[in-house]
Amino acid sequence: MSYEQEEEDHYGPGYEVGSYTKDYNDGPYDGESDLNVNSNPEGKPRILLMGLRRSGKSSIQKVVFHKMSPNETLFLESTNKIVKDEISNSSFVQFQIWDFPGQVDFFDSNFDCEMIFGGCGALVFVIDAQDDYIDALMKLNLTVTRAYKVNPNIRFEVFIHKVDGLSDDHKIEAQRDIHQRANDELMEEGFDSVNLSFYLTSIYDHSSYKKNLLQTFIIDSNEALDLKLVRGPSDVENDETTFKPEMSHQIFGENESIFGYQSLKINLYYTAGKLNTYLGMTYKAEVDPKQFDGAIADNVIGAISAKLPPGYMTNLDNFVATLNKEQTFKPFGNLLSTYSINKGSATERHFQLYSCTIEETGFRSYHERLQTFLLWYVDAASFIDVDDDRWRFYLIFEKYPYDGGHRYFICGYATVYLYFAYPNKIRPRISQFLVLPPFQRLGLGAELLNVIYRSFLKDSNILDITVEDPSDEFTRLRDYVDAKNCKKLPSFSKEKLHQGFTAKMVDEAQRDLKINKKQARRVYEILRFQATNLSDLEEYRAYRLDVKRRLNIPYQKEASDYKKLQKALNAEELRSTLSTSSREQRIENLEKQYQTLENEYRHTLERLAASQ
């Protein structure tokens, strides 16, 4: 079919927002008569529909929102006006679509970029794929750069339209070409941070339009969630006190996304000491099931509240009122250590570390609130069975001045389980370990780990201390702390390190620091790497071989198992039962493993050097 007649139109269900002058063709844009700042008094979300004339913008709108037959769009009249269409299918979905004629001049002094782009949630730019789209790309670039300067939060969607008349190969090539040209031009002008989304569209399959519009209702859950630890009322409105989750898949699924809302903000606030909790959310629009084939919005509050203990608040004023009770809060348990930073300066800060059990008065309910932070920062987090009396808890608080006195601010915590070690020893295992984002990179993680160590050092019943499924971040912290502590042991002197890993190192690390054999070996490799002269090729080679001999142990076991199976199975059974690595593969894998370890060890040694 020919798309010569597929032009912009004005809508009966909507209403006009002024007009161009009668000689609008290539004439000036009369912004004052076209747009009025009060044309959206209710502040509804706004989608701008832009593109060159005859690109098919208005046909899209008619087919998607007004159920016009695609064939009827052939008879739409051209429009010389900006048209605002109200989409109000329910009390939940209410937004506006502003359809702009193709000849809008952004450089006209009457075009109010601030007013038009400032309140915009998304901008849809339509390109006719059957036409020469060079001019359209130039207009796209001008539109996006102008809009982004005013409002960097706009979502930019590019509809490569009228593709029903193209072959599959032509569609793919058009999308690739437009995508590359548009992004290259933006990068050349320094707008590489702008994100454009591209879609192949046709009014003869308008389900694709609904799908594209539904994309505007999909929110990154990590971006949507704002966490706060609130000391006083001013913190509630202070963006500097907000911190973000590292993950949210344990609440919102593997994609870490929320469906059904535009401009969604979730507020999960805690008072700094008592951890009284507030949960709320705001959004500009919610998806309408009637408009989008029964699609319903995710139950955000329900998903989060299911993990919160009873007593959380949904009224922000009530939450703020509880801040008056913060002055009565005191940390739980026994004070084990104090820690200060920036001593003697105006930014001096003081921290206290405590240990306690679940039997401490009031701690059970406090821990229920505290452990909810794990969901956002510890992968595969699970809440522990606190009724087991073998759990031990370690907490960090900042003691800060407030109104002439002092208050306490939770900074992080760890849990340790006391396992039995045959025949009559105890092996503590660090299970959960978290320093909250506002307090990271202050040395608190190392201090907390050392406090845990010291709490067990003098107990002769403790065999050694292990860690449950450590993250990469915790492994780096543990390596740093253990290496720093082991450097003080005689068996880890530079001279002894060059003699290789010994039983004395294992015994001394276990006796004096409660470090287990596996971790002692890792610390040995870190410190021997530090003691190795890398310029001495033979010394460096001896170190590499020492590490690789350890790494090769699993391959040696594999070879031993293979020999045993050779005796028990025929050749065909052996091939189907066991897949062994070739010598070349084994050497390649060993080298990769070694290089990974060396990089990790270098980072640990850099931190050790910085701490001197």
C-alpha positions as CSV (number, residue, x, y, z in Angstrom):
1,M,0.0,0.0,0.0
2,S,1.0,3.6,-0.3
3,Y,1.5,5.6,2.9
4,E,1.2,9.0,1.1
5,Q,-2.1,9.6,3.0
6,E,-1.0,8.4,6.4
7,E,-0.6,11.8,8.0
8,E,-1.1,13.5,11.4
9,D,-4.6,14.4,12.5
10,H,-6.3,16.0,15.5
11,Y,-8.5,14.0,17.8
12,G,-12.1,14.3,18.8
13,P,-11.6,12.6,22.2
14,G,-8.7,14.9,22.9
15,Y,-8.4,18.6,22.6
16,E,-6.2,21.1,20.8
17,V,-3.6,23.1,22.4
18,G,-3.6,26.1,20.1
19,S,-2.4,26.1,16.5
20,Y,0.2,27.2,14.0
21,T,-0.3,30.4,12.0
22,K,-2.2,29.9,8.8
23,D,1.0,29.9,6.8
24,Y,2.6,27.3,9.1
25,N,4.5,25.6,6.3
26,D,8.1,26.3,7.1
27,G,6.9,29.3,9.0
28,P,7.6,30.4,12.6
29,Y,6.4,28.4,15.5
30,D,4.0,30.4,17.7
31,G,4.8,28.7,21.0
32,E,2.8,31.1,23.1
33,S,-0.4,30.3,21.3
34,D,0.3,26.6,20.9
35,L,1.3,25.6,24.4
36,N,0.1,26.9,27.7
37,V,1.9,26.1,30.9
38,N,-1.4,25.4,32.6
39,S,-2.5,22.9,29.9
40,N,-1.6,20.0,32.3
41,P,-2.9,21.4,35.7
42,E,-3.1,17.9,37.3
43,G,0.5,17.1,36.5
44,K,-0.3,13.9,34.6
45,P,2.6,11.9,33.1
46,R,3.2,13.1,29.6
47,I,4.4,11.3,26.4
48,L,5.6,13.3,23.5
49,L,5.0,11.9,20.0
50,M,7.4,13.4,17.5
51,G,8.8,12.8,14.0
52,L,8.7,14.2,10.5
53,R,5.4,14.8,8.6
54,R,3.8,11.7,7.1
55,S,5.9,9.4,9.4
56,G,2.6,7.8,10.8
57,K,2.6,9.3,14.3
58,S,-1.1,10.0,14.4
59,S,-2.1,6.7,12.8
60,I,-0.3,4.9,15.6
61,Q,-2.2,6.9,18.2
62,K,-5.6,6.3,16.5
63,V,-5.0,2.5,16.2
64,V,-3.6,1.9,19.6
65,F,-5.7,4.1,21.8
66,H,-8.9,4.7,19.8
67,K,-9.2,1.3,18.1
68,M,-9.4,2.7,14.6
69,S,-9.0,0.2,11.8
70,P,-5.6,0.5,10.2
71,N,-7.3,1.0,6.8
72,E,-9.3,3.9,8.1
73,T,-6.1,5.8,8.8
74,L,-5.6,6.3,5.1
75,F,-8.3,9.0,5.2
76,L,-6.9,10.9,8.2
77,E,-6.5,14.6,7.5
78,S,-3.2,16.4,8.0
79,T,-3.0,18.5,11.1
80,N,-1.2,21.8,11.6
81,K,-1.7,21.8,15.4
82,I,-0.1,20.3,18.4
83,V,-2.7,17.9,19.8
84,K,-3.0,16.7,23.4
85,D,-4.8,13.4,23.9
86,E,-6.0,12.4,27.3
87,I,-5.6,8.7,28.1
88,S,-7.9,8.2,31.1
89,N,-9.2,4.7,31.0
90,S,-9.3,4.3,34.8
91,S,-8.4,6.1,38.0
92,F,-5.0,4.3,37.8
93,V,-4.0,5.0,34.2
94,Q,-4.1,8.7,33.4
95,F,-1.6,10.3,31.2
96,Q,-1.3,12.6,28.1
97,I,0.1,12.1,24.7
98,W,1.2,15.3,22.9
99,D,1.3,14.8,19.1
100,F,3.7,17.3,17.5
101,P,3.5,18.3,13.8
102,G,6.7,17.4,12.0
103,Q,7.8,21.0,11.3
104,V,8.3,22.1,14.9
105,D,11.3,24.5,15.1
106,F,13.1,24.0,18.3
107,F,15.2,27.1,17.7
108,D,12.2,29.4,17.5
109,S,12.3,31.8,20.5
110,N,8.7,30.9,21.2
111,F,9.3,27.2,21.7
112,D,9.5,26.7,25.4
113,C,11.8,23.7,25.8
114,E,11.8,23.8,29.6
115,M,8.0,23.6,29.8
116,I,7.6,20.9,27.1
117,F,10.5,18.6,28.0
118,G,10.7,19.3,31.7
119,G,7.5,17.5,32.6
120,C,7.9,14.7,30.1
121,G,8.2,11.1,31.0
122,A,8.9,9.6,27.6
123,L,9.5,10.8,24.1
124,V,8.5,8.6,21.1
125,F,10.2,9.6,17.8
126,V,8.7,7.9,14.7
127,I,10.8,7.3,11.6
128,D,9.2,6.1,8.3
129,A,11.4,3.1,7.4
130,Q,10.1,3.2,3.8
131,D,11.3,6.7,3.2
132,D,14.8,8.2,3.0
133,Y,15.4,8.6,6.7
134,I,18.4,10.9,6.6
135,D,16.3,14.0,7.4
136,A,14.5,12.0,10.1
137,L,17.8,11.1,11.8
138,M,18.9,14.7,11.8
139,K,15.6,15.7,13.4
140,L,15.9,12.8,15.9
141,N,19.4,14.0,16.9
142,L,18.2,17.6,17.3
143,T,15.1,16.5,19.3
144,V,17.0,14.2,21.7
145,T,19.9,16.6,22.4
146,R,17.5,19.4,23.1
147,A,15.2,17.3,25.3
148,Y,18.1,15.6,27.2
149,K,19.7,19.0,28.2
150,V,16.4,20.0,29.8
151,N,15.4,16.6,31.3
152,P,18.0,13.8,31.4
153,N,15.4,11.4,32.9
154,I,13.3,11.2,29.7
155,R,13.0,7.8,28.1
156,F,13.7,8.0,24.4
157,E,11.9,5.4,22.2
158,V,12.4,5.3,18.5
159,F,9.7,3.6,16.4
160,I,11.1,2.4,13.0
161,H,7.6,2.5,11.5
162,K,5.8,1.1,8.4
163,V,8.0,-2.0,8.4
164,D,5.1,-4.2,7.2
165,G,6.0,-3.2,3.6
166,L,9.6,-4.4,4.0
167,S,11.3,-7.8,3.7
168,D,12.7,-9.3,6.8
169,D,16.3,-8.6,5.6
170,H,15.4,-5.0,4.8
171,K,13.8,-4.6,8.3
172,I,16.9,-5.9,10.0
173,E,19.2,-3.7,7.9
174,A,17.1,-0.6,8.5
175,Q,17.1,-1.1,12.2
176,R,20.8,-1.7,12.3
177,D,21.6,1.3,10.1
178,I,19.3,3.7,12.1
179,H,20.5,2.4,15.4
180,Q,24.2,2.9,14.4
181,R,23.8,6.3,12.8
182,A,21.7,7.7,15.6
183,N,24.0,6.6,18.4
184,D,27.2,7.6,16.4
185,E,25.8,11.1,16.0
186,L,25.0,11.4,19.7
187,M,28.5,10.2,20.7
188,E,30.2,12.7,18.4
189,E,28.3,15.5,20.1
190,G,29.2,14.2,23.6
191,F,25.8,12.6,24.4
192,D,27.1,9.1,24.8
193,S,25.2,8.7,28.1
194,V,21.8,9.0,26.3
195,N,20.0,5.7,25.8
196,L,17.8,5.2,22.8
197,S,15.5,2.2,22.5
198,F,14.6,1.1,18.9
199,Y,11.5,-0.9,17.8
200,L,10.2,-2.1,14.5
201,T,6.5,-1.2,14.3
202,S,3.5,-1.3,12.0
203,I,-0.1,-0.3,12.6
204,Y,-1.1,-3.6,11.0
205,D,0.2,-5.4,14.1
206,H,-0.7,-2.8,16.8
207,S,0.0,-5.3,19.6
208,S,3.6,-4.3,19.1
209,Y,2.7,-0.7,20.1
210,K,1.1,-1.9,23.2
211,K,4.1,-3.9,24.0
212,N,6.4,-0.9,23.5
213,L,4.1,1.3,25.6
214,L,4.1,-1.4,28.3
215,Q,7.9,-1.1,28.4
216,T,7.4,2.4,30.0
217,F,5.8,0.6,32.9
218,I,8.8,-1.6,33.6
219,I,11.1,-0.2,36.3
220,D,14.6,-1.2,37.5
221,S,13.8,-2.2,41.1
222,N,17.3,-1.3,42.3
223,E,16.8,2.3,41.0
224,A,13.3,2.5,42.3
225,L,14.2,1.7,45.9
226,D,15.5,4.4,48.3
227,L,16.9,3.3,51.6
228,K,17.6,5.6,54.6
229,L,18.8,5.5,58.1
230,V,17.2,8.5,59.6
231,R,18.6,10.4,62.6
232,G,16.4,13.5,62.5
233,P,13.4,14.9,60.5
234,S,15.7,16.7,58.1
235,D,17.2,13.4,56.9
236,V,13.9,12.4,55.4
237,E,14.1,15.0,52.6
238,N,17.9,15.0,52.3
239,D,19.0,13.1,49.2
240,E,22.5,12.7,50.6
241,T,21.2,10.3,53.3
242,T,19.7,8.0,50.6
243,F,21.5,4.8,49.7
244,K,20.7,2.2,47.1
245,P,20.5,-1.6,47.3
246,E,23.2,-3.7,45.6
247,M,20.6,-6.3,44.6
248,S,16.8,-6.8,44.7
249,H,16.3,-10.2,43.0
250,Q,15.4,-11.8,46.3
251,I,12.3,-9.7,46.4
252,F,11.5,-8.8,42.8
253,G,12.9,-11.8,40.8
254,E,16.0,-12.5,38.7
255,N,15.4,-9.6,36.3
256,E,15.3,-7.1,39.2
257,S,12.4,-5.2,37.7
258,I,8.9,-4.1,38.7
259,F,6.1,-4.0,36.3
260,G,3.1,-1.7,36.2
261,Y,4.2,1.8,37.2
262,Q,5.8,4.9,35.8
263,S,8.2,7.1,37.8
264,L,8.0,4.7,40.7
265,K,9.8,5.5,44.0
266,I,9.8,3.0,46.9
267,N,10.8,4.4,50.3
268,L,12.2,2.0,52.9
269,Y,13.3,4.1,55.9
270,Y,14.7,3.1,59.3
271,T,15.4,5.2,62.3
272,A,19.1,5.2,62.9
273,G,19.1,3.6,66.3
274,K,15.9,1.7,67.1
275,L,15.3,0.7,63.4
276,N,11.6,1.7,63.5
277,T,10.6,1.1,59.9
278,Y,8.6,3.0,57.3
279,L,7.5,1.6,53.9
280,G,5.8,3.7,51.2
281,M,5.7,4.3,47.5
282,T,4.8,6.9,45.0
283,Y,4.3,6.8,41.2
284,K,2.8,8.9,38.4
285,A,0.8,6.2,36.7
286,E,-0.2,2.6,37.1
287,V,-0.9,0.2,34.2
288,D,-4.6,-0.3,33.3
289,P,-5.6,-3.9,32.8
290,K,-8.4,-2.9,30.5
291,Q,-6.1,-1.0,28.3
292,F,-3.4,-3.7,28.2
293,D,-5.2,-7.0,27.9
294,G,-5.5,-7.7,31.6
295,A,-1.9,-6.8,32.6
296,I,-1.8,-5.8,36.3
297,A,0.8,-4.0,38.3
298,D,3.1,-5.9,40.6
299,N,2.2,-5.8,44.3
300,V,5.3,-3.9,45.4
301,I,4.3,-3.2,49.0
302,G,3.1,-6.8,49.5
303,A,6.4,-8.2,48.2
304,I,8.5,-6.1,50.6
305,S,6.2,-6.2,53.6
306,A,6.2,-10.0,53.5
307,K,9.8,-9.8,54.6
308,L,9.4,-7.1,57.2
309,P,8.4,-7.9,60.8
310,P,5.1,-6.6,62.1
311,G,5.0,-3.0,63.3
312,Y,6.3,-1.2,60.2
313,M,4.6,2.1,59.4
314,T,3.0,3.3,56.2
315,N,2.4,6.9,57.4
316,L,5.4,9.0,57.1
317,D,4.3,11.5,59.8
318,N,3.9,8.7,62.3
319,F,7.4,7.5,61.4
320,V,9.0,10.9,61.9
321,A,7.2,11.2,65.3
322,T,9.1,8.1,66.5
323,L,12.4,9.9,66.1
324,N,11.8,11.5,69.5
325,K,12.3,8.1,71.1
326,E,15.8,7.7,69.5
327,Q,17.4,9.5,72.5
328,T,16.5,6.5,74.8
329,F,18.1,3.9,72.6
330,K,21.2,2.1,73.9
331,P,23.2,-0.6,72.1
332,F,22.6,-4.2,73.1
333,G,25.1,-6.6,74.8
334,N,28.6,-6.1,75.9
335,L,31.0,-3.4,74.7
336,L,34.0,-5.2,73.2
337,S,35.9,-2.5,71.4
338,T,36.0,1.2,70.4
339,Y,37.2,2.5,67.1
340,S,37.8,6.1,65.9
341,I,38.7,7.8,62.6
342,N,40.0,11.2,61.7
343,K,41.3,11.7,65.3
344,G,41.9,15.3,66.3
345,S,40.1,16.8,63.3
346,A,36.7,18.4,62.9
347,T,35.5,15.2,61.2
348,E,36.5,12.9,64.0
349,R,34.0,10.0,64.4
350,H,33.7,7.3,67.1
351,F,32.4,3.7,66.8
352,Q,31.6,1.0,69.3
353,L,31.4,-2.7,68.8
354,Y,29.2,-5.0,70.9
355,S,28.5,-8.7,71.2
356,C,25.2,-10.2,72.5
357,T,23.0,-13.3,72.3
358,I,19.3,-13.5,71.4
359,E,18.4,-13.6,75.1
360,E,19.4,-9.9,75.5
361,T,16.2,-8.0,76.4
362,G,14.6,-6.4,73.3
363,F,17.2,-7.8,70.9
364,R,15.0,-10.5,69.3
365,S,12.6,-7.9,67.8
366,Y,15.6,-5.6,67.0
367,H,17.3,-8.3,65.1
368,E,14.2,-9.0,63.1
369,R,14.3,-5.5,61.7
370,L,18.1,-5.5,61.3
371,Q,18.3,-8.7,59.3
372,T,16.0,-7.2,56.6
373,F,19.1,-5.3,55.2
374,L,20.5,-8.7,54.1
375,L,18.0,-9.0,51.4
376,W,19.5,-6.0,49.5
377,Y,23.2,-6.7,50.1
378,V,23.8,-10.4,50.7
379,D,23.2,-12.9,47.8
380,A,21.2,-16.0,48.7
381,A,20.4,-14.4,52.1
382,S,18.2,-16.3,54.6
383,F,16.9,-15.4,58.0
384,I,18.5,-17.5,60.8
385,D,16.7,-19.6,63.4
386,V,17.4,-17.3,66.4
387,D,15.9,-19.9,68.8
388,D,19.1,-21.9,68.5
389,D,21.3,-20.7,71.4
390,R,24.5,-21.3,69.5
391,W,24.2,-18.1,67.6
392,R,26.3,-15.1,68.5
393,F,25.8,-11.5,67.3
394,Y,28.2,-8.7,66.8
395,L,27.1,-5.1,66.2
396,I,28.7,-1.8,65.2
397,F,27.3,1.5,66.3
398,E,28.4,5.0,65.7
399,K,28.2,7.2,68.8
400,Y,27.5,10.7,67.5
401,P,26.6,14.0,69.2
402,Y,23.0,15.2,69.1
403,D,21.3,18.0,70.9
404,G,23.9,18.3,73.6
405,G,24.0,14.5,74.2
406,H,24.8,11.4,72.3
407,R,22.9,9.0,70.2
408,Y,23.7,5.7,68.4
409,F,23.6,4.9,64.7
410,I,23.6,1.2,63.6
411,C,26.5,0.7,61.1
412,G,26.5,-3.1,60.5
413,Y,26.6,-6.5,62.1
414,A,27.7,-10.1,61.9
415,T,26.4,-13.4,63.0
416,V,28.5,-16.4,64.1
417,Y,27.3,-20.0,64.7
418,L,29.2,-22.2,67.2
419,Y,29.6,-25.6,65.5
420,F,30.8,-28.7,67.2
421,A,34.3,-29.9,66.1
422,Y,35.1,-33.6,66.9
423,P,36.1,-34.7,69.5
424,N,35.6,-31.9,72.0
425,K,36.2,-28.6,70.4
426,I,34.1,-25.7,69.0
427,R,34.5,-24.3,65.5
428,P,32.8,-20.9,65.1
429,R,31.5,-20.2,61.6
430,I,30.9,-16.6,60.4
431,S,27.5,-16.8,58.7
432,Q,26.4,-13.2,57.9
433,F,28.6,-10.1,57.7
434,L,27.4,-6.7,56.6
435,V,28.6,-3.1,56.9
436,L,25.9,-0.8,55.6
437,P,26.7,1.5,52.6
438,P,26.9,4.8,54.5
439,F,29.7,3.3,56.6
440,Q,31.7,1.4,54.1
441,R,35.4,2.3,53.3
442,L,35.9,3.5,56.8
443,G,37.8,0.4,58.1
444,L,34.8,-0.9,60.0
445,G,34.7,-4.3,58.2
446,A,38.3,-5.1,59.2
447,E,37.6,-3.9,62.7
448,L,34.5,-6.0,63.1
449,L,36.3,-9.1,61.8
450,N,39.2,-8.5,64.2
451,V,36.8,-8.1,67.1
452,I,35.2,-11.5,66.2
453,Y,38.6,-13.1,66.1
454,R,39.6,-11.6,69.5
455,S,36.4,-12.7,71.2
456,F,37.5,-16.3,70.6
457,L,41.3,-16.2,70.9
458,K,41.6,-16.9,74.6
459,D,39.1,-19.7,74.6
460,S,41.0,-23.0,74.5
461,N,37.8,-24.8,73.4
462,I,37.9,-23.0,70.1
463,L,39.6,-25.0,67.3
464,D,39.6,-22.4,64.5
465,I,37.2,-20.0,62.8
466,T,35.6,-20.7,59.4
467,V,33.3,-18.7,57.0
468,E,30.1,-19.9,55.4
469,D,30.1,-19.3,51.6
470,P,32.1,-16.1,51.6
471,S,31.4,-13.5,48.9
472,D,34.3,-12.1,46.8
473,E,34.2,-8.9,48.9
474,F,34.4,-10.8,52.2
475,T,37.2,-13.0,50.8
476,R,39.2,-9.8,50.0
477,L,38.6,-8.4,53.5
478,R,39.5,-11.7,55.2
479,D,42.7,-12.0,53.2
480,Y,43.7,-8.5,54.2
481,V,43.0,-9.0,57.9
482,D,44.6,-12.5,58.1
483,A,47.7,-11.5,56.2
484,K,48.1,-8.4,58.4
485,N,47.8,-10.5,61.5
486,C,50.0,-13.4,60.2
487,K,52.9,-11.0,59.3
488,K,53.4,-10.7,63.1
489,L,53.9,-14.5,63.5
490,P,57.5,-15.9,63.6
491,S,56.7,-18.7,61.2
492,F,55.6,-16.2,58.5
493,S,58.8,-14.2,58.5
494,K,60.4,-13.5,55.1
495,E,63.1,-16.1,55.6
496,K,60.6,-18.8,56.5
497,L,58.2,-18.0,53.7
498,H,60.9,-18.8,51.1
499,Q,61.3,-22.2,52.6
500,G,57.7,-23.1,51.7
501,F,54.5,-23.8,53.5
502,T,55.1,-25.7,56.7
503,A,53.2,-27.5,59.5
504,K,54.5,-24.9,61.9
505,M,52.7,-22.2,59.9
506,V,49.5,-24.2,60.2
507,D,49.9,-24.8,64.0
508,E,50.9,-21.2,64.8
509,A,48.1,-19.6,62.7
510,Q,45.6,-21.9,64.3
511,R,46.8,-21.6,67.9
512,D,47.4,-17.8,67.9
513,L,44.8,-16.5,65.4
514,K,42.3,-19.4,65.1
515,I,43.0,-19.4,61.3
516,N,42.2,-22.8,59.7
517,K,44.7,-24.7,57.5
518,K,43.1,-23.8,54.2
519,Q,43.2,-20.1,54.9
520,A,46.7,-20.3,56.4
521,R,47.9,-21.7,53.1
522,R,46.3,-18.8,51.2
523,V,47.8,-16.2,53.6
524,Y,51.2,-17.9,53.1
525,E,50.9,-17.5,49.3
526,I,50.0,-13.8,49.7
527,L,52.9,-13.1,52.0
528,R,55.4,-15.1,50.0
529,F,54.3,-13.2,46.9
530,Q,55.1,-10.0,48.8
531,A,58.5,-11.4,49.8
532,T,59.3,-12.5,46.3
533,N,61.6,-10.4,44.1
534,L,59.7,-10.4,40.8
535,S,62.8,-9.1,39.0
536,D,64.6,-12.3,39.9
537,L,63.3,-14.7,37.3
538,E,64.3,-17.9,39.2
539,E,62.7,-16.7,42.5
540,Y,59.5,-15.6,40.7
541,R,59.4,-19.0,38.9
542,A,59.8,-20.9,42.1
543,Y,56.9,-19.0,43.6
544,R,54.6,-19.7,40.6
545,L,55.5,-23.4,40.7
546,D,54.7,-23.6,44.4
547,V,51.3,-22.1,43.9
548,K,50.6,-24.2,40.8
549,R,51.5,-27.4,42.6
550,R,48.6,-26.7,45.0
551,L,46.3,-25.9,42.1
552,N,47.3,-29.1,40.3
553,I,46.1,-31.4,43.2
554,P,42.5,-31.8,41.8
555,Y,44.0,-32.8,38.4
556,Q,46.2,-35.3,40.1
557,K,43.2,-36.8,41.8
558,E,41.4,-36.9,38.4
559,A,44.3,-38.8,36.9
560,S,44.3,-41.2,39.8
561,D,40.5,-41.8,39.4
562,Y,41.0,-42.3,35.7
563,K,43.6,-45.1,36.2
564,K,41.2,-46.9,38.6
565,L,38.4,-46.7,36.1
566,Q,40.6,-48.0,33.4
567,K,41.0,-51.3,35.3
568,A,37.2,-51.6,35.9
569,L,35.7,-50.5,32.6
570,N,36.2,-51.3,28.9
571,A,37.2,-48.5,26.5
572,E,33.6,-47.6,25.5
573,E,32.3,-47.6,29.0
574,L,35.2,-45.4,30.1
575,R,34.6,-42.8,27.4
576,S,30.9,-42.5,28.4
577,T,31.7,-42.3,32.1
578,L,34.5,-39.9,32.4
579,S,35.8,-36.9,30.4
580,T,39.4,-36.1,31.2
581,S,41.4,-33.0,30.4
582,S,44.2,-33.1,28.0
583,R,47.7,-32.1,29.2
584,E,47.4,-28.9,27.2
585,Q,44.0,-28.0,28.6
586,R,45.3,-28.7,32.1
587,I,48.3,-26.4,31.7
588,E,46.1,-23.7,30.2
589,N,43.6,-24.0,33.1
590,L,46.3,-23.9,35.7
591,E,47.8,-20.7,34.1
592,K,44.4,-19.0,34.2
593,Q,43.8,-20.0,37.8
594,Y,47.2,-18.8,38.8
595,Q,46.8,-15.4,37.0
596,T,43.4,-14.9,38.8
597,L,45.0,-15.6,42.1
598,E,48.0,-13.4,41.5
599,N,45.7,-10.5,40.7
600,E,43.7,-11.1,43.9
601,Y,47.0,-11.2,45.9
602,R,48.2,-8.0,44.4
603,H,45.0,-6.2,45.5
604,T,45.5,-7.5,49.0
605,L,49.1,-6.4,49.2
606,E,48.2,-3.0,47.9
607,R,45.8,-2.6,50.7
608,L,48.4,-3.8,53.2
609,A,50.9,-1.3,51.9
610,A,48.3,1.5,52.2
611,S,47.5,0.6,55.8
612,Q,51.2,0.9,57.0
